[in-house]
Amino acid sequence: MTSPGTGSPEPARVPGNPWTAAAEPGALPPPTGNRVRVSAPAGSMPSIPRRPERDAAEAFYVRSLIRSQLRLAVSVALGFLLLLVGLAVMVAAWPQIHDVRLATIPLPWWLLGVAVYPLILVSAFLFNRAAARNEAQYRSIVER
């Protein structure tokens, strides 16, 4: 389609498109280009409840919780990494393992491609349990 007298193509009218279907009933008007600024009424502040200041003991316990959670995360990550490296070293150092096949797939592929996922799940489960135990200890100390 071309506009009469201009020779330029007219955009196709797609049903439901507000920019090309201005003649449709219930269609949105084309954008005017004017911006609208939306702001809160002057002098109004949302009421945010303030927490009381932490005392030195609470700050100490929070820091110790953060340190224990960090120590736990690093130890689980290092343990998982050591297991992965050990598995890779075992596959590389033991050449006879390449001859073992399960369902025509070499055993190293099974070990490195499939056996890793149970390690991930066990690591995550142990981490969650230990982290919950750390937080329960922290709550029991703070709520006294």
Buried (B, 14 or more C-beta within 10 A) or exposed (E): EEEEEEEEEEEEEEEEBBEBBEEEEEBEEEEEEEEEEEEEEEEEEEEEEEEEEEEEEEEEBEEBBEEBBEEBEEEBEEBBEEBBEEBEEEBEEEEEBEEEEEEEEBBBEBBBEEEBEEBEEEBEEBBEEBBEEBEEBBEEEEEE
